[in-house]
Amino acid sequence: MEHDNGSIDSTCPNGKYIMSDWQYLRGQVTWSACSRNITKNLWKEKPCLFDHTRREETDDPYVLGHSRYHDLPGREWTAKAQCELFLRDKDANVVTLHDVCQVLQCETPDRNRNFFAGPALDGTNCALGKECRGGECMAVITPPYIFSYCEDDNWSEWKEDSCKSNCLTKSKGVVIKRRFCKHGIYKTASCDGPYYDVVLCNDSSLCTEERFTIAEYTALKCTELSLKIKRQGKEYFKYEPLNEPGKQASHVVEEPWRACTIHCLREEEISANYSLFFFYAPRQEMLDLKIEPYFPDGTWCHEKDGQNYYCRQHYCLPENNSIEE
């Protein structure tokens, strides 16, 4: 197999498919036409490709076959289980399920930063009643089969971290809660329900100095994005720190992620004498450059009828609202 860049079929774009010579954090889960053309010849030249990957000493046809997951391996290998494999750490956890079908964000107590894996497996829970399929978060399908779950698999007690805060204006701190699915003394991945939650907390004792403003936070993130993009020689992003380089968008009920996603000012040159400036959320660009594209959990994002809304797992929710509601 050859990389798409410079492959026998030069019409295949680089960066989009599995055989790209550059690894990105999103996409790259399908084969390009170039790779498919190569594979067609391999079927003729390499008869071993027809071999079955199963043990001869067992009568179970699904022991080593991908078909045992019925194209939905994420139903048995949850997002947390995928993070454990990615970081080779049983204490690894998922940062958020938002955008998980495009890019899986993992963390571990042993290292103080987030790690970005590729897209979550098809069948991975991505929202209430939804699962990943083909990179999209879609309604769960009911297949004519059921995965075998054990009734003895149970959740552990919730474990809570201490209250933490980024000390932004009007915002609150957050407590991260985690639990794991277990079978006896062993961890497994077959329990239903959330294994990661965010609870608001009072951060007044943590934020004794003047709080950072939303404008300062967005300026920092958008300027970081601008500098990294310019280092790559891409000049279509232009930010002026004195000209409000970023902002927090207004809350939209139908798009609860909007007010918790950083929006940056972009200049698009229409002609030699005219440019168009507009704000937009560069989530994909920031994730590709390993920049967090969201406001921290606990950030104030909306107010309605005297009730404040705060970002939790990148969704703008009422203060007393559960993410499952």
Backbone bond lengths (Angstrom), bond angles and torsions (degrees), N, CA, C in turn:
res aa  C-N    CA-C-N  psi(-1)  N-CA   C-N-CA  omega(-1)  CA-C   N-CA-C  phi
1 M - - - 1.466 - - 1.525 109.30 -
2 E 1.326 117.06 139.30 1.455 121.97 -178.71 1.525 110.15 -114.23
3 H 1.334 115.76 157.94 1.457 119.89 175.59 1.522 110.11 -67.53
4 D 1.330 115.73 149.87 1.464 119.63 179.02 1.523 111.64 -63.04
5 N 1.328 116.65 -33.74 1.461 119.84 179.51 1.527 109.34 -73.42
6 G 1.330 116.04 107.98 1.449 120.15 -178.74 1.509 113.47 86.40
7 S 1.327 117.97 15.57 1.461 121.19 179.97 1.520 110.03 -76.75
8 I 1.320 115.95 179.08 1.459 119.74 -175.59 1.523 111.76 -64.46
9 D 1.296 117.15 -26.87 1.464 120.97 177.43 1.530 107.82 -109.81
10 S 1.314 117.83 97.83 1.469 122.27 -172.85 1.524 112.66 -73.18
11 T 1.345 117.51 -3.88 1.470 119.51 179.99 1.521 112.11 -78.71
12 C 1.320 118.58 -10.69 1.466 120.91 -178.66 1.522 109.80 -81.40
13 P 1.324 118.37 123.38 1.462 120.70 -178.00 1.517 111.92 -71.31
14 N 1.315 115.20 144.73 1.458 120.01 177.16 1.529 109.84 -84.34
15 G 1.322 116.26 144.50 1.455 120.41 175.99 1.512 114.61 99.91
16 K 1.325 118.01 -12.96 1.458 120.21 -174.06 1.516 113.33 -100.98
17 Y 1.341 117.09 -28.95 1.463 120.11 -171.93 1.530 112.03 -115.85
18 I 1.330 115.62 177.05 1.458 122.23 -174.10 1.525 111.92 -57.01
19 M 1.326 118.22 -41.22 1.455 120.96 -174.29 1.520 113.78 -91.16
20 S 1.313 116.84 25.81 1.463 119.90 171.74 1.526 108.98 -64.48
21 D 1.341 116.91 147.59 1.466 118.36 177.32 1.527 111.08 -87.50
22 W 1.352 115.86 4.10 1.465 120.50 172.40 1.520 108.26 -122.38
23 Q 1.319 116.85 135.87 1.459 120.51 178.90 1.523 109.91 -96.46
24 Y 1.328 115.46 124.04 1.451 121.30 176.46 1.526 108.93 -110.22
25 L 1.327 115.78 169.13 1.462 119.41 -176.15 1.515 113.11 -88.14
26 R 1.317 116.85 -13.59 1.457 120.48 -177.81 1.522 109.41 -124.50
27 G 1.329 115.53 148.95 1.455 119.75 176.36 1.509 112.41 72.51
28 Q 1.331 115.75 -149.04 1.460 123.75 -179.43 1.527 111.95 56.85
29 V 1.335 115.47 46.35 1.462 119.85 -179.89 1.530 112.03 -116.19
30 T 1.320 117.65 0.36 1.469 120.67 179.44 1.524 109.38 -124.97
31 W 1.331 114.81 164.10 1.469 121.14 -179.95 1.531 109.93 -90.21
32 S 1.302 116.30 143.19 1.463 121.44 177.71 1.524 109.88 -80.22
33 A 1.331 115.51 168.36 1.470 120.29 175.48 1.523 110.35 -60.78
34 C 1.345 116.34 -33.67 1.466 120.11 177.76 1.526 110.78 -60.16
35 S 1.320 115.58 -49.20 1.461 120.21 -179.04 1.521 110.98 -64.42
36 R 1.331 115.81 -37.76 1.468 119.27 179.91 1.535 111.20 -64.63
37 N 1.332 115.77 -38.41 1.471 119.31 178.48 1.525 111.07 -64.26
38 I 1.336 115.85 -40.17 1.469 119.66 177.55 1.525 110.23 -64.14
39 T 1.335 116.02 -41.74 1.461 120.80 -177.78 1.526 111.89 -62.92
40 K 1.317 116.12 -37.12 1.470 119.40 179.58 1.524 111.14 -57.33
41 N 1.336 116.35 -38.66 1.463 119.83 178.18 1.525 111.58 -74.36
42 L 1.350 115.82 -33.32 1.465 118.74 -179.42 1.521 111.56 -64.78
43 W 1.332 117.00 -33.12 1.467 119.38 178.31 1.530 110.38 -59.48
44 K 1.322 116.25 -32.28 1.468 120.11 -178.48 1.528 111.39 -82.57
45 E 1.356 115.54 -33.12 1.467 119.55 -172.43 1.530 112.96 -93.85
46 K 1.327 118.32 -23.40 1.466 120.85 -174.32 1.534 110.69 -122.99
47 P 1.321 118.20 84.90 1.476 120.67 -177.74 1.520 113.18 -62.43
48 C 1.344 117.50 -17.99 1.477 118.71 -179.95 1.523 111.29 -65.36
49 L 1.329 117.76 -18.16 1.455 120.22 178.46 1.529 111.92 -65.28
50 F 1.331 116.31 -16.44 1.459 120.08 178.98 1.530 111.93 -87.70
51 D 1.343 116.46 -6.43 1.461 119.48 -179.19 1.525 110.28 -65.24
52 H 1.315 116.41 147.02 1.464 121.64 177.72 1.524 109.47 -90.39
53 T 1.324 117.74 136.73 1.467 121.42 179.44 1.521 109.30 -94.81
54 R 1.306 116.12 73.23 1.473 120.60 177.44 1.525 109.01 -141.93
55 R 1.309 115.38 153.06 1.452 120.04 179.80 1.519 109.90 -78.02
56 E 1.295 115.77 136.05 1.461 119.68 -176.47 1.533 111.66 -74.75
57 E 1.372 116.33 -21.76 1.464 117.79 -174.17 1.522 112.85 -86.13
58 T 1.324 118.41 6.95 1.465 120.16 179.72 1.517 110.34 -123.84
59 D 1.337 114.94 152.63 1.456 119.88 177.42 1.525 111.59 -91.70
60 D 1.354 116.93 -3.52 1.456 120.36 -179.19 1.526 109.96 -81.70
61 P 1.333 117.61 112.45 1.474 119.67 -176.53 1.523 112.91 -71.97
62 Y 1.351 118.23 -10.10 1.465 119.98 -174.79 1.531 113.19 -106.85
63 V 1.328 117.95 10.21 1.465 119.76 -174.24 1.524 111.47 -57.37
64 L 1.316 117.95 -49.57 1.462 121.58 -178.20 1.522 112.37 -116.10
65 G 1.309 117.93 4.56 1.464 119.69 -176.51 1.512 112.53 -90.14
66 H 1.320 115.72 141.18 1.459 119.98 176.79 1.529 111.68 -61.67
67 S 1.303 116.86 -25.47 1.457 120.13 -175.57 1.525 112.66 -65.60
68 R 1.324 117.90 -15.15 1.473 118.76 -179.45 1.519 111.33 -66.76
69 Y 1.362 117.70 -18.69 1.460 120.30 177.45 1.525 111.44 -95.17
70 H 1.332 116.82 0.52 1.456 121.90 175.68 1.533 111.77 52.96
71 D 1.329 116.32 39.42 1.469 123.56 178.31 1.520 113.17 65.60
72 L 1.338 118.66 11.94 1.469 122.04 178.06 1.534 109.88 -131.86
73 P 1.330 117.31 60.03 1.472 119.60 -175.70 1.520 113.38 -63.77
74 G 1.355 117.84 -23.51 1.452 120.77 -179.19 1.511 113.78 -64.68
75 R 1.326 117.74 -15.95 1.464 120.13 177.58 1.517 111.45 -70.95
76 E 1.315 116.78 -29.12 1.460 119.30 176.43 1.522 111.06 -100.69
77 W 1.327 117.25 -34.60 1.460 121.75 178.71 1.531 107.07 -101.61
78 T 1.325 116.88 90.41 1.461 121.45 -175.94 1.531 110.81 -65.45
79 A 1.346 115.46 171.80 1.459 120.16 178.83 1.529 110.92 -58.00
80 K 1.324 116.58 -39.73 1.468 119.56 177.58 1.523 110.88 -63.24
81 A 1.330 116.72 -44.37 1.464 120.06 179.50 1.529 110.49 -61.67
82 Q 1.335 116.74 -36.78 1.464 120.45 177.96 1.529 110.89 -66.51
83 C 1.347 116.77 -37.97 1.469 120.11 176.65 1.526 110.85 -65.41
84 E 1.329 116.20 -37.88 1.463 119.60 178.44 1.521 110.65 -61.31
85 L 1.322 116.64 -41.68 1.456 120.62 178.32 1.527 111.52 -68.69
86 F 1.340 115.53 -42.46 1.466 120.73 -176.78 1.532 111.04 -62.69
87 L 1.334 117.02 -43.17 1.464 120.93 -177.73 1.531 112.87 -96.63
88 R 1.347 115.95 -2.80 1.470 121.27 -178.41 1.524 109.96 53.72
89 D 1.320 114.66 47.19 1.461 120.97 -175.01 1.524 108.82 -146.85
90 K 1.326 117.46 117.72 1.464 121.51 -178.67 1.521 112.68 -67.56
91 D 1.332 117.48 -15.07 1.459 120.68 178.20 1.531 112.01 -93.45
92 A 1.324 118.04 2.57 1.466 121.23 -179.97 1.522 110.58 -66.64
93 N 1.314 116.17 147.31 1.453 121.84 -179.03 1.525 110.57 -136.24
94 V 1.334 115.02 166.56 1.454 121.75 175.76 1.526 108.66 -87.13
95 V 1.333 117.57 135.56 1.456 121.38 178.22 1.521 110.00 -75.05
96 T 1.319 116.99 -44.47 1.459 122.03 -179.80 1.522 108.85 -161.09
97 L 1.331 116.17 154.95 1.464 120.69 175.38 1.530 111.31 -91.03
98 H 1.331 117.12 -7.16 1.462 119.31 179.64 1.528 109.54 -68.06
99 D 1.316 116.93 130.45 1.470 123.48 -178.63 1.522 112.44 66.58
100 V 1.335 117.88 14.38 1.457 120.21 -174.58 1.528 111.71 -63.28
101 C 1.336 117.92 -27.30 1.465 120.45 -179.92 1.528 111.65 -72.66
102 Q 1.337 116.43 -16.72 1.453 121.45 177.73 1.527 111.48 -101.59
103 V 1.321 116.41 -41.26 1.462 120.01 179.35 1.524 108.96 -152.88
104 L 1.318 116.22 127.11 1.457 123.07 -178.71 1.525 109.01 -91.31
105 Q 1.353 116.23 121.77 1.468 120.99 179.28 1.522 109.28 -101.99
106 C 1.324 115.38 125.04 1.463 121.13 -176.73 1.524 110.74 -121.03
107 E 1.328 115.20 158.48 1.456 121.31 175.39 1.509 108.73 -145.56
108 T 1.318 115.87 163.07 1.452 121.54 175.98 1.521 108.53 -146.00
109 P 1.333 118.35 142.30 1.468 120.66 -179.46 1.519 113.38 -58.94
110 D 1.321 117.01 -21.07 1.463 120.38 -175.80 1.524 113.50 -78.73
111 R 1.344 116.83 -17.86 1.462 119.82 -178.41 1.528 109.12 -134.62
112 N 1.314 116.01 129.78 1.460 121.52 -170.62 1.530 111.83 -88.11
113 R 1.317 117.34 60.54 1.459 121.67 173.83 1.522 109.28 -166.74
114 N 1.331 115.72 167.28 1.463 121.11 178.21 1.518 110.12 -91.35
115 F 1.315 115.70 152.68 1.456 122.07 177.62 1.526 108.20 -123.22
116 F 1.318 116.57 137.16 1.458 121.83 -176.97 1.522 109.84 -107.69
117 A 1.319 116.02 114.82 1.460 121.02 175.94 1.532 108.22 -94.36
118 G 1.303 116.75 -171.00 1.461 119.90 176.70 1.517 110.44 -81.12
119 P 1.307 118.52 -166.66 1.469 121.75 180.00 1.529 111.12 -62.93
120 A 1.325 115.62 146.37 1.464 119.79 176.30 1.527 109.88 -65.88
121 L 1.311 116.14 155.28 1.458 121.43 -179.18 1.524 111.48 -64.47
122 D 1.322 116.07 149.47 1.459 119.70 173.45 1.526 109.48 -57.99
123 G 1.340 115.55 136.85 1.458 120.84 -177.38 1.517 112.96 96.72
124 T 1.348 117.28 -6.68 1.463 120.74 178.91 1.521 110.08 -72.28
125 N 1.324 116.42 132.90 1.459 120.59 176.91 1.520 109.58 -62.70
126 C 1.338 117.63 127.80 1.461 121.80 -177.64 1.519 112.54 -122.57
127 A 1.325 118.29 -15.16 1.468 124.18 177.48 1.523 106.29 -170.67
128 L 1.322 116.40 173.06 1.463 119.21 179.99 1.525 110.68 -60.00
129 G 1.335 116.29 120.92 1.457 120.78 177.83 1.514 114.22 72.38
130 K 1.348 117.19 14.71 1.466 119.97 -178.66 1.520 110.65 -131.01
131 E 1.332 115.40 155.53 1.449 121.44 178.33 1.521 109.51 -144.34
132 C 1.324 116.19 160.44 1.466 120.80 -179.75 1.525 111.29 -76.18
133 R 1.312 115.43 133.98 1.459 121.36 171.42 1.521 108.06 -148.20
134 G 1.331 115.48 116.66 1.456 120.31 178.58 1.513 113.55 63.98
135 G 1.337 117.49 31.79 1.452 121.02 178.43 1.513 114.79 84.81
136 E 1.348 117.91 1.41 1.457 122.14 -179.94 1.525 110.21 -117.05
137 C 1.330 115.94 150.70 1.466 121.68 176.76 1.523 107.92 -91.22
138 M 1.320 117.37 105.95 1.453 122.20 -171.26 1.525 111.42 -123.84
139 A 1.325 115.69 161.48 1.464 120.83 179.91 1.528 109.97 -58.73
140 V 1.325 116.09 140.46 1.467 121.78 -178.91 1.522 109.99 -62.83
141 I 1.311 115.10 132.33 1.457 119.30 175.43 1.530 108.19 -93.17
142 T 1.311 116.40 149.79 1.460 120.60 178.47 1.520 108.04 -103.48
143 P 1.322 117.80 99.54 1.461 121.10 -177.21 1.522 111.85 -78.05
144 P 1.306 117.72 164.07 1.472 121.20 -179.83 1.517 112.31 -78.58
145 Y 1.305 117.37 28.60 1.460 121.31 179.47 1.524 107.64 -148.13
146 I 1.296 117.30 162.55 1.461 121.17 176.58 1.520 107.94 -129.24
147 F 1.322 115.40 136.10 1.455 118.86 173.40 1.526 108.20 -71.17
148 S 1.304 115.44 146.57 1.461 119.09 -177.29 1.527 110.18 -83.39
149 Y 1.337 116.10 114.39 1.456 121.36 176.39 1.523 109.10 -111.30
150 C 1.289 115.00 151.93 1.460 120.08 -177.07 1.523 109.64 -100.08
151 E 1.316 117.13 132.95 1.457 120.96 -178.94 1.526 111.62 -66.41
152 D 1.327 117.29 -18.68 1.460 120.46 -178.81 1.524 112.85 -85.04
153 D 1.336 117.73 0.76 1.456 120.24 176.51 1.523 108.82 -80.94
154 N 1.317 117.38 124.30 1.464 121.52 -176.68 1.521 110.90 -137.24
155 W 1.341 114.61 157.10 1.457 120.30 176.71 1.519 110.44 -75.68
156 S 1.319 116.10 146.02 1.454 121.57 169.97 1.527 108.52 -76.65
157 E 1.322 117.95 174.83 1.457 121.03 173.02 1.532 108.75 -69.76
158 W 1.343 115.56 150.78 1.463 119.45 176.70 1.528 109.69 -64.77
159 K 1.327 116.52 138.45 1.454 122.16 174.23 1.523 107.96 -112.66
160 E 1.328 118.04 126.69 1.450 122.15 -175.29 1.525 111.79 -107.78
161 D 1.350 115.64 139.46 1.448 120.86 171.26 1.528 108.69 -83.77
162 S 1.304 117.23 174.75 1.465 121.06 175.76 1.526 109.55 -78.19
163 C 1.322 116.71 164.21 1.467 121.93 179.34 1.530 109.54 -67.32
164 K 1.338 115.86 130.21 1.467 121.58 179.01 1.518 109.13 -130.13
165 S 1.331 116.10 153.74 1.462 119.15 -176.54 1.523 110.99 -153.02
166 N 1.345 115.28 148.37 1.463 122.02 172.02 1.522 111.84 -93.10
167 C 1.332 115.38 -0.35 1.466 121.81 174.30 1.529 113.01 55.54
168 L 1.328 116.30 49.68 1.458 121.15 173.64 1.525 109.33 -90.50
169 T 1.315 117.53 155.76 1.460 121.75 -177.90 1.527 111.40 -60.40
170 K 1.326 116.04 138.45 1.462 125.03 177.00 1.527 113.15 66.26
171 S 1.318 117.26 6.07 1.464 119.78 -174.22 1.523 112.00 -98.39
172 K 1.326 115.47 175.77 1.462 122.78 179.04 1.524 109.94 -125.42
173 G 1.316 114.96 169.10 1.447 119.68 173.37 1.524 110.24 -85.92
174 V 1.314 117.09 174.02 1.463 120.91 179.72 1.520 110.30 -136.79
175 V 1.315 114.58 149.53 1.455 122.86 172.73 1.527 107.34 -114.36
176 I 1.316 116.80 124.47 1.463 121.63 178.88 1.523 109.15 -88.77
177 K 1.333 116.77 128.30 1.459 122.53 178.48 1.526 109.30 -113.63
178 R 1.312 115.90 137.01 1.464 120.77 179.33 1.526 109.60 -137.43
179 R 1.312 114.87 152.47 1.456 121.00 171.46 1.515 107.16 -148.30
180 F 1.312 117.01 165.11 1.453 119.57 179.76 1.516 110.70 -132.15
181 C 1.303 114.84 154.09 1.456 121.64 179.75 1.528 108.51 -85.62
182 K 1.318 116.80 136.03 1.459 119.07 -176.04 1.529 111.37 -136.64
183 H 1.292 113.72 151.71 1.470 122.46 173.50 1.522 105.43 -124.12
184 G 1.323 115.11 98.80 1.455 118.48 -172.44 1.524 109.34 68.99
185 I 1.339 116.73 -121.40 1.463 120.97 178.24 1.525 111.77 -97.31
186 Y 1.352 117.80 0.51 1.459 121.55 -176.08 1.526 111.05 -103.00
187 K 1.320 115.64 146.14 1.458 120.22 175.64 1.518 109.57 -81.97
188 T 1.310 115.42 141.43 1.451 120.98 176.28 1.524 107.81 -137.69
189 A 1.318 118.55 -169.31 1.463 119.99 -175.24 1.520 112.00 -137.65
190 S 1.346 117.13 30.59 1.460 119.99 -171.28 1.520 115.09 -108.91
191 C 1.312 118.88 8.83 1.464 120.61 -179.39 1.529 110.88 -84.53
192 D 1.321 116.24 145.49 1.461 120.88 175.84 1.531 109.82 -87.74
193 G 1.331 115.85 148.66 1.458 119.98 177.23 1.511 112.81 108.45
194 P 1.343 117.48 171.88 1.471 121.59 -176.54 1.525 112.50 -76.29
195 Y 1.310 116.82 147.33 1.456 121.81 177.64 1.519 110.48 -117.36
196 Y 1.348 116.08 6.96 1.462 121.20 -178.77 1.519 107.23 -146.24
197 D 1.326 117.59 132.66 1.454 120.35 -179.37 1.530 109.11 -146.18
198 V 1.319 115.95 156.68 1.455 122.87 -179.78 1.520 108.42 -125.89
199 V 1.321 117.31 125.68 1.457 122.92 -179.45 1.530 108.52 -119.84
200 L 1.327 116.59 137.56 1.465 120.71 179.49 1.527 111.13 -73.32
201 C 1.336 116.43 151.56 1.454 121.45 177.82 1.529 109.94 -146.24
202 N 1.301 116.60 163.31 1.459 122.47 179.91 1.527 109.41 -80.69
203 D 1.339 116.60 119.22 1.467 120.83 -176.31 1.526 113.32 -104.58
204 S 1.338 117.69 16.06 1.460 120.50 -175.62 1.527 112.10 -60.64
205 S 1.319 117.47 -33.16 1.466 119.87 179.70 1.527 111.93 -76.82
206 L 1.344 117.11 -17.99 1.463 121.37 -179.84 1.529 112.07 -90.63
207 C 1.327 116.32 -29.21 1.461 121.10 -174.01 1.529 109.75 -108.51
208 T 1.314 115.44 73.68 1.464 120.67 -176.09 1.522 112.75 -84.97
209 E 1.340 117.20 -18.84 1.457 120.70 177.68 1.525 109.30 -98.33
210 E 1.321 116.27 179.29 1.465 120.43 -179.14 1.530 110.54 -62.60
211 R 1.312 115.94 133.93 1.463 120.60 -177.81 1.529 111.88 -74.68
212 F 1.343 115.47 152.88 1.456 120.85 174.81 1.527 109.10 -75.91
213 T 1.313 116.60 145.20 1.457 120.17 176.85 1.519 109.94 -87.32
214 I 1.333 115.74 160.45 1.463 120.63 176.19 1.523 109.95 -60.67
215 A 1.336 116.73 -39.17 1.469 120.81 179.97 1.531 110.97 -61.49
216 E 1.316 116.97 -40.66 1.472 120.27 179.12 1.526 110.71 -66.59
217 Y 1.334 116.10 -39.82 1.467 119.90 -178.60 1.532 111.01 -66.85
218 T 1.339 116.68 -46.03 1.470 119.60 179.83 1.521 111.22 -66.55
219 A 1.340 117.64 -37.50 1.463 120.33 177.98 1.524 110.59 -60.61
220 L 1.329 116.21 -40.06 1.461 120.94 179.23 1.530 111.40 -63.19
221 K 1.338 116.04 -47.30 1.459 120.61 -177.28 1.533 112.05 -69.72
222 C 1.330 117.13 -43.79 1.462 120.15 -177.97 1.524 111.47 -69.43
223 T 1.325 117.49 -35.01 1.465 120.51 176.60 1.526 110.21 -67.69
224 E 1.342 117.10 -39.63 1.465 120.46 176.26 1.523 110.72 -60.32
225 L 1.340 116.37 -43.37 1.461 120.67 177.45 1.519 110.84 -61.39
226 S 1.323 116.69 -45.94 1.461 121.33 -178.68 1.521 111.31 -58.78
227 L 1.336 116.71 -46.13 1.464 120.50 -178.10 1.526 111.60 -64.03
228 K 1.335 116.47 -41.78 1.465 119.35 -179.35 1.525 111.29 -67.30
229 I 1.322 116.83 -37.90 1.463 120.13 179.32 1.529 110.75 -67.93
230 K 1.337 116.28 -40.07 1.468 119.83 179.56 1.516 111.20 -65.22
231 R 1.335 116.53 -32.26 1.463 119.04 177.38 1.525 111.09 -65.15
232 Q 1.326 116.15 -25.00 1.463 120.39 177.59 1.526 111.95 -86.78
233 G 1.318 116.34 1.52 1.460 120.17 178.31 1.507 114.72 80.55
234 K 1.330 117.60 17.70 1.459 120.80 179.81 1.527 108.44 -99.39
235 E 1.296 116.94 114.80 1.458 121.18 -173.34 1.530 113.58 -101.20
236 Y 1.331 117.72 7.01 1.461 117.77 -176.19 1.521 112.42 -82.23
237 F 1.339 117.21 -3.99 1.458 121.00 171.89 1.525 108.07 -107.29
238 K 1.319 117.41 122.17 1.458 120.84 178.40 1.524 108.83 -133.65
239 Y 1.323 115.58 123.94 1.449 120.46 -178.65 1.523 109.82 -123.22
240 E 1.295 116.48 139.90 1.452 122.05 174.18 1.532 108.10 -116.25
241 P 1.341 118.39 111.61 1.460 120.38 -177.14 1.528 114.57 -54.56
242 L 1.338 118.12 -29.48 1.460 120.32 -179.53 1.521 111.60 -83.02
243 N 1.316 117.03 -6.04 1.462 120.93 -175.87 1.530 111.03 -114.24
244 E 1.334 115.15 43.60 1.467 121.03 178.54 1.528 111.87 49.60
245 P 1.341 117.46 75.07 1.466 120.06 -176.18 1.523 114.36 -67.11
246 G 1.335 117.25 -21.29 1.459 119.54 179.78 1.512 111.14 -148.76
247 K 1.339 115.65 169.45 1.457 119.35 179.24 1.526 110.23 -159.30
248 Q 1.339 115.07 170.02 1.455 121.54 172.66 1.520 107.79 -101.04
249 A 1.323 116.85 122.88 1.461 121.10 -178.38 1.528 110.45 -73.46
250 S 1.318 115.63 159.23 1.469 121.04 177.67 1.526 110.46 -70.14
251 H 1.322 115.98 150.17 1.459 121.02 -179.69 1.528 110.76 -70.02
252 V 1.329 116.19 136.17 1.457 123.24 176.42 1.528 107.38 -126.76
253 V 1.323 116.75 121.77 1.466 121.17 -175.19 1.520 111.49 -57.13
254 E 1.340 116.88 -42.67 1.466 120.88 -177.15 1.529 111.98 -71.15
255 E 1.328 117.64 -18.95 1.463 122.14 179.25 1.530 108.59 -130.07
256 P 1.332 117.62 74.11 1.470 120.82 -172.58 1.519 114.49 -63.69
257 W 1.320 118.27 -13.09 1.456 121.61 178.86 1.532 112.38 -80.65
258 R 1.343 117.47 -18.64 1.469 121.48 -169.15 1.531 112.91 -58.40
259 A 1.332 118.34 -49.36 1.461 121.02 -175.66 1.524 112.48 -73.82
260 C 1.317 116.89 -10.03 1.469 120.73 178.94 1.524 111.56 -105.34
261 T 1.319 117.10 7.60 1.458 122.65 179.97 1.523 109.49 -111.95
262 I 1.305 116.74 132.61 1.458 121.41 -178.51 1.521 110.29 -67.95
263 H 1.326 116.67 131.63 1.462 122.89 175.85 1.524 109.10 -111.53
264 C 1.314 116.31 130.36 1.466 122.01 -178.64 1.521 110.77 -113.93
265 L 1.315 114.73 152.12 1.463 121.21 178.68 1.521 109.58 -82.18
266 R 1.317 115.22 127.41 1.459 120.36 -178.67 1.528 109.60 -120.84
267 E 1.314 114.82 139.70 1.467 120.18 175.74 1.531 109.23 -105.48
268 E 1.299 115.97 124.31 1.464 120.69 176.40 1.524 108.42 -115.24
269 E 1.305 116.20 118.09 1.463 121.46 -177.11 1.520 110.05 -77.11
270 I 1.326 116.26 114.33 1.463 121.45 179.78 1.521 110.69 -84.50
271 S 1.321 116.33 -40.74 1.460 122.04 177.51 1.523 107.90 -149.88
272 A 1.324 116.57 -177.39 1.460 120.51 -178.67 1.527 111.72 -64.02
273 N 1.313 116.64 -26.09 1.464 120.38 -175.87 1.531 113.98 -114.21
274 Y 1.324 116.90 3.98 1.466 118.16 -174.43 1.529 110.78 -142.75
275 S 1.323 115.60 130.24 1.465 121.70 176.97 1.517 109.31 -127.39
276 L 1.318 115.18 148.49 1.460 121.60 178.31 1.520 108.47 -109.19
277 F 1.347 117.28 127.08 1.462 122.34 178.44 1.528 109.32 -106.74
278 F 1.320 116.58 134.20 1.464 119.75 178.25 1.523 109.90 -154.78
279 F 1.323 115.36 154.30 1.465 121.37 177.16 1.529 109.31 -93.63
280 Y 1.311 115.22 140.16 1.464 118.94 174.47 1.531 107.99 -155.20
281 A 1.324 116.17 166.02 1.465 121.34 -176.88 1.533 109.99 -96.31
282 P 1.320 118.17 104.55 1.475 120.99 -178.54 1.526 112.47 -83.62
283 R 1.324 116.66 55.14 1.460 120.08 -175.36 1.523 112.21 -59.44
284 Q 1.324 116.25 -47.87 1.462 118.89 -176.59 1.517 111.23 -64.17
285 E 1.343 117.39 -44.68 1.454 120.31 -179.38 1.530 111.13 -62.36
286 M 1.348 116.55 -41.67 1.458 119.75 -178.48 1.529 111.34 -68.77
287 L 1.321 117.08 -40.53 1.462 119.66 178.11 1.520 110.80 -64.37
288 D 1.335 117.21 -41.21 1.463 120.64 178.66 1.525 111.47 -61.77
289 L 1.338 116.92 -31.04 1.465 121.63 -179.33 1.530 111.97 -97.26
290 K 1.336 116.63 10.92 1.458 123.49 176.78 1.529 112.01 60.90
291 I 1.335 115.30 42.25 1.454 122.40 173.80 1.524 107.77 -113.72
292 E 1.319 117.62 129.99 1.459 120.97 179.88 1.535 109.06 -65.50
293 P 1.352 118.83 118.31 1.464 120.83 -175.75 1.527 114.49 -89.42
294 Y 1.324 117.58 7.59 1.461 120.65 -176.02 1.528 110.93 -119.93
295 F 1.325 114.89 157.29 1.449 119.48 171.52 1.530 108.76 -71.85
296 P 1.334 117.84 152.31 1.467 119.93 -179.85 1.528 111.01 -62.27
297 D 1.322 115.81 148.98 1.462 119.38 173.05 1.523 108.96 -56.48
298 G 1.321 116.33 139.76 1.452 121.37 -177.32 1.516 113.61 98.60
299 T 1.346 116.96 -8.03 1.465 121.06 179.84 1.532 110.17 -70.11
300 W 1.328 117.21 132.59 1.466 121.60 175.79 1.525 108.37 -65.12
301 C 1.355 116.80 136.43 1.468 118.69 -175.23 1.527 114.10 -136.44
302 H 1.360 118.55 -10.29 1.470 118.46 -176.90 1.531 109.11 -173.07
303 E 1.329 115.16 160.12 1.468 120.97 174.05 1.519 108.82 -143.62
304 K 1.335 115.85 133.31 1.457 120.72 -179.48 1.527 109.04 -147.87
305 D 1.317 115.52 127.96 1.469 121.70 178.09 1.528 111.68 52.81
306 G 1.321 115.42 39.73 1.460 120.12 177.88 1.515 114.85 78.78
307 Q 1.331 117.50 0.86 1.468 120.78 179.51 1.523 110.27 -105.29
308 N 1.332 116.21 129.96 1.457 121.51 179.48 1.528 110.99 -85.15
309 Y 1.328 114.99 146.65 1.453 122.65 175.87 1.532 108.26 -112.08
310 Y 1.332 115.85 145.65 1.459 120.40 -179.88 1.532 109.76 -135.43
311 C 1.316 115.46 153.37 1.469 120.60 178.25 1.527 109.49 -75.66
312 R 1.325 114.57 129.02 1.458 120.60 172.70 1.516 108.42 -140.93
313 Q 1.328 115.21 121.20 1.460 122.11 -174.59 1.528 109.59 53.16
314 H 1.331 115.59 38.37 1.462 124.20 174.42 1.526 113.80 71.83
315 Y 1.322 117.75 16.47 1.456 122.12 173.56 1.529 109.24 -116.76
316 C 1.332 116.19 140.16 1.457 122.48 179.26 1.526 108.08 -87.06
317 L 1.349 116.65 108.65 1.461 121.52 -172.09 1.518 111.04 -127.97
318 P 1.337 117.61 150.29 1.466 120.25 174.19 1.527 110.55 -56.22
319 E 1.324 116.03 151.31 1.454 120.83 -173.79 1.529 113.09 -54.36
320 N 1.327 117.35 -40.09 1.463 120.32 -176.04 1.525 113.00 -100.56
321 N 1.302 117.46 14.07 1.455 121.24 -176.50 1.512 111.24 -89.77
322 S 1.314 116.55 140.15 1.454 121.43 176.01 1.519 108.87 -87.00
323 I 1.316 116.18 144.67 1.469 120.58 178.93 1.519 111.05 -62.47
324 E 1.331 117.56 -24.80 1.448 120.45 -179.26 1.518 112.53 -81.00
325 E 1.318 117.84 -11.42 1.464 119.60 -176.27 1.520 110.86 -81.05
